Amino acid sequence: MAEAHQAVAFQFTVTPEGIDLQLSHQALTEIYLSGMRSWKKRIIRLKNSVITGVYPASPSSWLFVVIAILATMYTRSDPSMGLIAKIQEHLPVSCLYNIFPFTQCQVVLSAVLFSTMLWLLLIFTMRLCLKQLLSYHRWMFEQHGKMSTTTKVWVALVRIFSGRKPLLYSYQGSLPNLPVPTIKDTVKRYLESVRPLMDDAKFERMTKLATEFESSLGNRLQWYLKLKALWASNYVSDWWEEYVYLRGRGPIMVNSNYYGMDFLYVIPTPIQAARAGNSIHAFFLYRRKLNKEEIKPVSTVIPLCAAQCERIFNTTRIPGEENDTVQHWQDSDYIVVYHRGRYFRLRVYQAGRLLSPREIEFQIQRILDDPTPPCKGEAKLGALTAGDRIPWAKARAKYFSSGVNKRSLDCIERAAFFVTLDDDEQCVMGDDSAASLDRYAKSLLHGKCYDRWFDKSFSVVYYKNGKKGINGEHSWADAPVVAHLWEYTLATDSFQLGYNAEGHCKGEVDASLPRPQKLNWEILPEEQISQSLAVAQALADDVDFHVFPFQDFGKGKIKKCRVSPDAFIQMALQLAYYRERGTFCLTYEASMTRLFREGRTETVRSCSNESSAFVRALEGGEVRPQKLRLFRAASEKHQLLYRLAMTGAGIDRHLFCLYVVSKYLGVESPFLKEVLSEPWRLSTSQTPIQQVELFDMVNHPEYISCGGGFGPVADDGYGLSYCILGENLINFHISCKHSCPDTDAHKFGAQIRKALHDLIKLLSPIEKEPNKTEEKKMEVKKEL
């Protein structure tokens, strides 16, 4: 009970003489400093709200407008055209006379009120103009390197209306809403996307269903969807979060969560506690910048929505019997650490300051050295978050709704994030480096199925040899948001904080720091923990993973062939899949819609008529000019589909929302039912490097993340993630299931390698062999 006594600020004892009150000055000091820190955060949040609220203007511009109006009035001019006098007439004179007894003061007050209204009107106008400018997307469809005059003017206007030094959320109020495509366009694009996957009879049947839907029920559903689009800031995102993620009743481990890897070839320090010390400190530096909105808004040519950043830290998915919920807290000054079956609460703030990396290392080492055994049932408690959701929800309501269990569970759920100190060593590059990467990926995706807390927004894993990785929960945000955080912590850990000669964190240690607090548990649902672990273990054992770095060529050589690297890789994937299975499949490529407010993702259907025609021509032995022509057509079509998806003209989110509306209305649509039941046997995603400036990929190419991956979406399909690094490296992460006889991650990886080589060979110019006359001339020159 020592931890419980440390947690209270006072104790009292009832004696015959009265009540003996004992105050803990240390605890009271901590409460005071914690309160001060909380108020500072509120003040910063209020200040940032004001700055963001008036953006693209600045608060100081109000003073400029007021001075300008007053200066104009003193020149005997009335810039308000009589409005200042009207305001003065309607001022409550009887109330203000005691405050402003002079008429001149009342005139000044009226002028200030007019100036404020004028300032607000200017802000509204500027924001409206910026919103219209950000709705322009024709620049995406222009040929690379050739910018039209209209786009040049647009770029100049965006710079003028964008203001200076924007905060993270400055553009949120100016981002356009996601448009609702027309039923006609969506149906047309859908039919075009499934044509290479169906024979004539099936396609004719689907065309009939689509035509009936478009001419009848579709228009009714579209009306409700347009109504929602007028009311909500995004007509997709809330339904997508609820129905795709939070209502799923199966395990989120493997099926939903994803992972990110450490540096591929280097480990900055072999000391586990030191790596954790620097890294955890870097996470909280990022959170500090996030709270102050000092992170530069992510942008392509124009800024992207940053709404997902709000729930990076202090966030947990809460299980429910019908659907889960995402719970976010404003602040948390600690993390929860798991090690050898025990859970520890580690405070990272002491006396109102963030602990230094060396102090965090010291605290982590204390946990590593702690000999305390786990409570009964505690060691595998995390398996509840890895299994089915309904049993976890019932167990949570029955065993964790009061007492010690509730306090300990609250501690985990309210933590800034979750940390696992793993006793295994991962990614030991040697003779078996390929298998080492595969084991590393599986460990990050599911671990031992009980040593991660899969409900946390993200969990960080530190291995015994200093390697680390991250596991992210998917409902609250998409992978690029976590990837941005991960890039920052990787760079800060190695390049800014660094380590001393012995591999420890730099700095000194305050040995008086209170020890990390071990969480206690009472009666735990051991039977349910075992059942959840069995479900999770079966799922984890079925996952086949293959990770490989492709180093034969990369983005540099592909661009020399005047092809988009993403389109090139997607064509290679189509070719590899066709060679393995002898057919084409519905292919999912994730695209983002963060050009719009609260945008998340859209699907690019990479398997098209053009891509299938090219693959058949390549495999059918067509002449090279014909294959080149078909490849160019396929890659250009892929780029068009990607741009349409990014600009709100995709297919799948629109059809998904129409399906949700039909369910609310209680009407059945054979067309929508069939569309949404089609399996994605090839689910792909690119993980781009967002903060290239943090890494030196020319001089230090080894200091770059290996990217990340996810589990297979379909039982008989592949999950595939790829990361294009620098000019000469592409990392692939391939997953599938052992239980499917038609899939094999390693064989598919070999097919991808072969496809990449075949495509670059096709696109590379043919070197002419010198004839005999030229060879003789060369020999003569050499002799001379």
N, C-alpha and C positions, 0 to 999 in steps of 0.2 A: 504493500500500500504506500510505499515511499513516494511513488509518482503522484498519487492522489493528493498527498499532503503538500507537495511542491506546487500543485495546481491552484491552491486557494490563497487568497491574499490575507486572510485572517483566520484565527481559531479562537473559540471561546469555551470556557469550562464553567459550569454552574456549581458554585460552592456555597456553604452556609453563609459566608460573608457577602455573597452576591455573585455577579458574573465577572470572571477573569478574562478580559479581552486581550488577545495577543496579535499584534499587527506584524505582517511580514513586509519589511521595507523594500526588500528586493522585488517581491511580487508586485507591490504597489508601484514601484518605479517602472517595472515592465508594463503594467497596465497603463500608466501615464504616457510612456513613450509609444506604446502601441496606439493609444488614442491620438497622440500628436501626429503619428505617421498616417493614420486614417484620415485626419482632418486635412493634412497636407495634400493627400491624394484627392480629397473632395474639392479642395480649392483649385488644384491643377485641372481637375476634370471640368469644373465650372468655367475656368479661364479658357480652356480649349473649346468648350461648348460655345462660348461667345465668339471666339475667333473663327470657328468653323461655321457658326450660324450666320455671320456677316460676309463670309467668303463669296466671291473673289475680292471683295473690298477688305479693308482692315479697320479695326476699332479706331485707330488714330485718324483715319480719313473722316470720321464724324467731326472731329475738331477742326479739320481743314474746311469742311463745308460750312460749319457754324461761323468760323472767322471770315470766310469769303462772303457770306450773306450779310454779316454785321458790317464788314468793310464797305460793301456795296450800299448799304443803307446810309452810312455816314457820308456818302457822296451825294446824298439827296435823291437817290434812285430807289425804286421799289421793285426788287427782283421777283417778289411774290405776286405782283399784279393785283394787289389789294387783299391777298389771303392773310397776311400778317395782321392787318387791321381787323379782318373778320374774326381771327383767332382771339385778338385782344377783346373784342366785343363780347365773346362768349366765355371769357375767363370768369370764374367765380370771384368777382371783385371784392365782395364783402369779406370773403375768407382770406383773400390774398392781400388786402389792404394793410393788415397788421404786419405782414411779412415784407411786402414791397410797397411802402407808402408813396413812392414816387412814380409818376406816370412813365418816366423814362425806363425804370426797372421793369415795369409791366410790358413795355414795348420790346425790351431785350428778351424777356421771357417768351413772348410771343414769337420773336424771331428764332429763338433757340428751338421752340416746338416746331416751327415751320421747317427749319434746317434739318431737324431729326426726321420729319416725315419725308422731306426731299431725299435725304440720305438713304432711308429705307426703300424709297421708290427706285432710286438708282441701283441699289443692291438687287432688288427684285428684277429689274430690267436686265442687269448684267448676268444674273443667274439664269434668266430665261433665255438670253442670247447664247450663253455657254451651253445650256441644255440642248438647244437647237443645233449648235455647232457639233456637239458630241454625238448627235443622232446621224451625222453624215458618215456613211461608210463606203462610199464609192472608191475611196483611196485604196481599199483592200483589194479591189478587183482590177486595179491598173497594173500594167506590165511592170515587172521589177526593173527599177532604174529609169523608168519613164514616167514623170509626174506631170499631170495636166495642169493647165493654168488655173482651173477651178480649185484643184487640190492645193496648189501653192498659195492661193489667196486664203483658202480655208486654214491652212497651217499657220499663216500669219495672224489670222483672226483668233484662232485658238490660243496662241501665245499672248495676244493682247488681253483677252478676257480671262485667262487662267490665273492671273495674279502672280505674286511672288512668294516663294518659300511656303508652299502648301503643307499643311499637316496631313497626317495619315487619312483622316476622314473628311478633309476639306471639300472633296469633289462629290461626296455622297448625295447632297441635295441637288446637284447639277447633272447627275447621270440620267440618261433617258430610261423609260420603262421598257421592258421586253415586249416587242410587238407580237400580236397574235397573227400568224399566217392565215391566208384564206384556205378554206376547205379544199377548193379546187387545186391549188398549188401543192398542198400537202399530199393529197391523194395521187396526183400525177407523179410526184417525186417518189412516193412509196412504190407505186407500180413499176416505175423505172428501176428502182433498187432491187426488187425481187425477181425481175425478169430473168437474169442469168441463173437463178436458183430453182426455177420451175420449168417443167415441160409445158407444151402448148395447152394441154387439157387443164392442168392446174392453174396456169396463168389466166386462161379464159374464165375459169370459175372465180378466181380472185378478182378479176376485172369486173365481173358482174356484181359481186358483193360490194366492191368499192363504188361502183356507179349507183347502186341502190342506196348506199349510205350517203353519198354526196347529195343526192336529189331529195332525200327525205329526212331521216333522223339527224344527219350531220348538221344541217342548218339550225335546227333547234338547239343542239348542244353547243354550237358555235356562239349562239346568242348569249347563253349563260356565261360562256367563257369570256366573251368581250365585256360583259358586265363586270366580271371579276377583275379583268385587266384594268378597267376604269377605276375600280375601288382600291385594289391592292397594288403595292409597289412592284410586285412580280407575280404573275399568274401561275408560275410553276413551282417556285422554290419551297413554299410551305407544304404543298401536297407531296412534292418529291421527298422531302425529309421525312414526312409522316408515313407515307404508304410504301416507299421503297426501302427505307431504313428502319424506322421505329416500330412498324407493325409486323416486321418479320419475326417469326416465333422460333426460328432455328438458331443455331449457334452463330455468333458474330465473329468468333475466331475462325480464320481461314476464309469464311464466306463473305465477310465484310471488311474486317480490319486489314491493314496493309503495313508494310515495313520500309525503313530506309537504312542504308548501310553506311559504314564508316569509310575512311580512306581505303583505297584498294590495296596498296602495296606497303604502306607505312603504318606504324603504331607510334605515336609521339612519345609515349612512355609505357614501359611494361608494368608499372605499378598501378594496380586496379584503383586503389583509393585516390591516388593523385589524379588519374584521368577523370574520375568522378568529381573531384574537387574543382578542377578547372571548368569542366563541362557544366556542372550544376550552377556554378557562379555565372557562366556565360548565359545560361537560360534565364537567370534572373536579371541580368543586364538587358537582355532583349525585352523582358517583361516591363522593366522600367521605361525603356524607350517606347514600348507599346502604350503604356499608361499615359505617358506624356505626349503621345502621338508624334514622336520625333522620327519614326520610321518613314522613309520617303515613300510616297504612294507608288505602287508597282504600275508600270505603264508599258504599252507597246508604242504606238505613236500617240495614243490618248490614254488617260488614266483608267485603271481597272477598279472595280468595286472592291472595297476593303471590309465589307460587312462581316465576312467570315472570321476576320482577325479578332473580333470582340470576344470569342469564346475559346481562344487557344488555351488559356490557363484557367485553373480553378473550375473546371468543368467535368461533369460526369454524366454518363448515361444511366438512368434509373430504370430498373426492370419493372414491367407491369404485366398483368395477366392478358390484357387485350392489346396494349401497345406500350412501348417504353416512352420515357420523356427525357429531355436533355436539361439538366440543372446546372446553372452557372452562378457562381458567387463573385462578388465584387473584388474580394481580396483574400489572400491566404499567405501567411508568413512561414509556412513550413512545407516539407515534402514528406511522403511516406516511403520508407525503404524496406524492401523485402530481402531477407537473407536467411537461408537454411531453415525455412519454415516459420520464421518470426517476422512480425511487422513492427517497424520502429517509426516513431514520429521524430523527425529531425527539423528543428527550427533553424532557419537560415538568416534570421535577423536577431541581433543581440543589442540591447540598448538603443534601438531605433536605427541601427546600421546593418547593412548587408555583410554577412561574414565573408572574409577573404577566402580565396581558393585554398590557401594553406590550412585555414581553420576548418573549412568544409572537409578537406582531406583528413584532418585529425579526427573529426567526428565520424566520418565514414570508417576509418580504421578502428575506432572504438566499436562500431557495429560488427565489423569483421572479426574482432577479437572477443566479442561477447560470447561466453559459454552457455548462456541461459537456454534451456531447451524450449521448444514450442509448446504451447498449451495443447490439450487433447483436441484433435481435429483441426488445429490451426494450420498445420504444415501445408495441407492441400486445399485450404479454404478458397483460394482463387479459382479453383475449378468450377465453382458456381457461375463465374462470369464467362466461362468458356463453353458451357453446355447450353441446352435449350433454355429459352427465356422464361417460359411459364413455370417450370419447377424452381428457378431462381427467384422469380417474383413471389411465389408462395412461401418459399423458405425465408425470404427477406421479411415478409409480413409476419410470419410466425415466430422467428427466432431473433430478429434484429430490430424490433419495434420499441424496445425499452431496455433499460438497465445498461450493464457494461457493454454488451454486444452492440447496442445502438450507438453508444458513445464512440466505440472503436470504429464501427462502420462509418459513422459521420466523419471521423478523423480522416479515413481513407478517401471518402468521396469529396470532402472539402479541400483536400490537399492541392497545392499548385499543380503538381503532376506526380506520377508514380515512378519509383526507381527500383530496379532489380539488380542485386549484386550476385552474379552468376558464378558458380564454382567451375564451370567449364571454360576451356580455351577455344577460341574460334578463329577461323581464317588463318590458320598456320600455313603460310605459303611454302611448299616444299615439293617433293616428288609427286604428291597427290593433291596438287593445288586445285584442280577442277572439282574433285569430290569435297575438298575443304570449303569452297565457295558454296556448294550445294547445301552442306550441313549448316553453314552460317545462315543462309537464307531461311531454311526450315526452322532454325532456332529462333530467329527474329519473328517469323510469322506465327509460331505457336508455342515455342519453348517446350517445357515439360507439361504444358496444359494447365498447370496450377501455380506457376511461379511468375505470372504476369497478372495485372488487373485490367482485363480487356475492356472494361467499361470506362476507364479514364480517357480523357481527350487524347492523351498520349502517354506512353510509358517508355522510359529509357533503360536500356540494358547495358551493364558494364561487366565485361568478362574478366576472368582471372588474369589473362595476359595483357590487359589494358585495351583490348578492342571494345568497341561499343556499337550500339545500334538503337533504332527507335521503332516503336509499334504504335500506329495511329488508329483511333476509332473513327469511323467514316461518316456518321450521321451528321455531326455538327459542322463539318467543313470537308473540302476536297484536298487531295494530296499536295497540290502546289502551295497551299497555305502552310502546312507543316514543313514542306521542303524548304521554304524561305527561312523559317526558324532554324531548321537543321543546318543549312548552309552557314548562317550567321554563327551558330555555336561551334561548328567545325573550325571555321576561320579564326574566331576569337580564342578558342582553346589553344590552337597551335601557333598562331602568328602574333597575337597580342599578349596573351597571358604567359604562355610558354612554361618551361620547366627548368629547374636547376641541373647541375651536372650529374646529380645522383638520380634524377628522374622525378623528384618531388616538386610540388607546387612551390612557387616563390612566396616569400614573406615570412612573417613570424606567427606564432600561435599563442593565443590566450588560454593557458592551461586551466583557467577557472571556469571555462564554458560548461554549462550543465550538460550532463550526459544525454544522448538521445533516449527518448522515452519509449520503452517497449509497450505495445498495445496488449491489453488483456482481453480474454474471451471467457465466457462461461459455457453453458451447454451449447454445442454446435451440432447442426444436422448432418452427422457423419454419414448416414445412409444416403442422403440426397447428394452430399459431396462426392461420394463414391460413384453414384449413378451418373452425375454430371461429368465426372472425370472419365468414366467409361465411354460416354458419348463423344467427348472431346478427343480422347485418345484414339478412338477408331477413325475419327475424321482426320486427325493429324497423321496417323500412320498411312492413310490412303493417299496423302499428297505426295506427288512426285515432283521434284524441283531440279531445275538445271540453270545455273548462272554461268555465263561465260563472257569474257571481254573479247570483242572482235577488234584486232589490231592490224589487220592486213591493209586496210585503208579506212578513211573516215569521211567526215563532212567536207574536208578540203578537196579531195579528189572528186567527190560527187558533184560539188558545185562547179568544178571545172568542166563537167559534162553538161552544165546549164540545166540542172534538174534540182528541184526541191529535195533536200535530204529526207524529209518526212515522207514525201510521195515515193521516193526511191525505196525506202525501207518497207513501206506498205505494199508496193508492188512485189518486193522480194518475199514478203509474207504470203501474199496470194499465190505466188509461184511455188513456194515451199509446201503450203497446205495442199495444193492441187497435186503435187508430186507424191505426197504421202498418202492422201485419201482418194485421189482420182476424181475428185469433184470439188465444187465450190461450196462455201457456207456463208451464212449471214455473219458479217464481220462488224464488230463494234470498235470504233476508235473514239476515245474521249476527246472532246473539244470543250473549250470554256465559253461561257456567255457572260463573263464578268465585264464586258463593255457596257452592260446594262445594270441597273440597280438591283442588288441582291441576286445577281446572276450566279449560277453554279456551272452546270455542264450541259452539253448537247451531244448527240451521237452523230458521228460521221460514218456512213455506211460505205466502207472502203471497197467492198466487192461490188463492182459496177459492170455494166455491159462492156465498157471500154477495157477494164482490167481483165475481164474473163476472155475477151477477144484477143488481147495481147498474149496472155498465158497459153491459150490454145495455139496461137501462131508460133510461139517460141517452141512449144513441145511438138508441134506438127511439122517443124522443119521448113518453115517459110523462108523466103530469101531475106537477107539482112535489111535492105531498105524497107521492106514491108513490116518487119518486126520493129524497126526503129520508129516508123510512122505510128504504129499502133501503141508503142510504149509512150511516145510523146502525147498522144491523145489520152491515154489512160492516166498519166501523171497530171496533165492539165485538168482532166475531169476531177481527179482527186482534190486538187487544189481548189477548184470551184466549189466542191461539196464542203470542204473545210471552211471556206470563207462564208458560205451560206449558213452553216451551222453557227459560226461565231457571231453573225449579224442577225440572228433571230429567225432565220428562215429554214431551220432544221425540220426534221420529220417527226422524230420519236417523242420529244417532250410535248408537242402539240397533240399527237394521238393519245399519249398517256393521260393528259388532262381532259381530253374529250371522253375517255373511258371513265375517269373519276366522276365527271358530271353525270354520265349515264347511270352509274351506280347510285349516285345521290337521288336521281330522278326515278330509279327503279325500272329502267327500261333496258332491254337486251339488244346488243348490236352484234350480229354474227361476224361482221367485218372487224370491229375493234377487238372482239374476243379472240379471233384467230391471229390478228396482228400481234397482240401482246403475249400470246402463248408461244411465239416462235423463239427457239433457243439461239443464243449467241455462242456458237461453237468456237469462235475465235474472238476473244475480247482483248483489245490492245490499248496501250496508253504510252505516250511519250512523257518522260520526266525531264523537262528542260532545266538547265542551270540558269537561275534568275539573277544572281549577283556575281557575275563574271569578274567584276572588279575586286572581289575578295580573294581571288585565287590567281596564281601565276601559272597558267597551264603550259606556257612555253618553257620556262626554266625549271618548274617543279610540277610536272604532269602527274607525279605520284600523289600529290596532295590534292586530291579531288575525290568526292564521294563516288561510290560505285552505283549510285542510283538506288532504286527500290523496286518492290514488286508486290504482287497480290495473288490470291488463290484463284483456281479455275472457276468461272462463272457457271458453266454447264458441266454436268457429270461426264459427258463424252466430248469435252472440248478443252481448249487451252486458254490460260490467262497469260498474257505476254506484255511485259513492260520493257521499254528500251530507253537508254539515256545516251545522248550524243555529247561526247566530251571532247573539247578542243577540235583539232583538225584531223586526228588520226585514230580515234578510239570511239567505239560504240559498245556499250554494255547491254546485254540481254538477260532478262529474268523470265524463265518459262516455267509454268506450273500446269499440272494436269493430275489425273487420278489413276493410281495403280489398278483400281477395280475395273477400269475401262480397257478392254483388250485392244482398242483402236488407237489409243494415245500413248505416247512415250516421249517425255520431255527431252531426253538426250538425242533420240533419233530426229525429233523435230528440230532441235538445235543444229544438228548436222545438215539437215535440209536447208535451213536458213543460211548457213555458211556457204553452201554450194550455190544457192540462189543469188546471194550477194555477189559472189565471184562471177557468175554467169551474166548478171546484169551489167556489172562494170566492164566486163569484156565486150559486151554488146555495144555499150555506149562509147567506149574508148576508140579513138581513131585507129584504123588498121595501118600498121607500119609496113610500107612497101619493101619487099625484099629487093636488094640491089641486083641488077642483071650482071652478066659476065663482063661486059664492056666497062661498067662502072667499077667493078671489083678490080679490073686490071689498072684503071686510072688511079684507084686508091693505092694499089701496090707501088706504082711508079712514084707517086707523091711521097710515100713512106721511104723509098730508096733514096730519093733526092734529099 
